[in-house]
């Protein structure tokens, strides 16, 4: 999992990426390609 300043650029790496808010943190998750995971905050 990457920790990034900007999740918008990571979201555009794959078309299945979703931006999700959990417990005050922002995550990029991807069900089909598991390697595209990122966290902010």
PLY file of the C-alpha trace (Angstrom):
ply
format ascii 1.0
element vertex 41
property float x
property float y
property float z
element edge 40
property int vertex1
property int vertex2
end_header
0.00 0.00 0.00
1.25 3.44 -0.91
0.81 6.50 1.28
0.38 9.47 -1.04
-0.26 13.18 -0.96
-2.60 13.13 -3.94
-4.92 10.21 -4.50
-6.37 11.59 -7.70
-3.30 10.59 -9.70
-3.36 7.10 -8.18
-7.04 6.74 -8.97
-6.35 7.20 -12.68
-3.92 4.32 -12.90
-6.69 1.78 -13.40
-10.34 2.08 -14.34
-11.60 -0.02 -11.40
-10.06 2.16 -8.70
-12.44 3.58 -6.10
-11.83 6.32 -3.55
-13.29 5.36 -0.16
-13.36 7.19 3.19
-12.89 5.03 6.28
-12.19 6.21 9.84
-11.04 9.65 8.74
-8.64 8.29 6.15
-9.03 8.25 2.40
-8.25 5.01 0.58
-7.93 3.96 -3.03
-9.09 0.36 -3.41
-9.31 -1.87 -6.43
-11.12 -5.21 -6.39
-9.69 -6.55 -9.64
-6.05 -5.38 -9.43
-5.16 -5.60 -5.75
-1.83 -3.87 -6.18
-3.44 -0.47 -6.73
-3.97 0.34 -3.08
-3.22 3.68 -1.49
-3.94 5.63 1.67
-4.02 9.32 2.58
-4.12 10.81 6.09
0 1
1 2
2 3
3 4
4 5
5 6
6 7
7 8
8 9
9 10
10 11
11 12
12 13
13 14
14 15
15 16
16 17
17 18
18 19
19 20
20 21
21 22
22 23
23 24
24 25
25 26
26 27
27 28
28 29
29 30
30 31
31 32
32 33
33 34
34 35
35 36
36 37
37 38
38 39
39 40
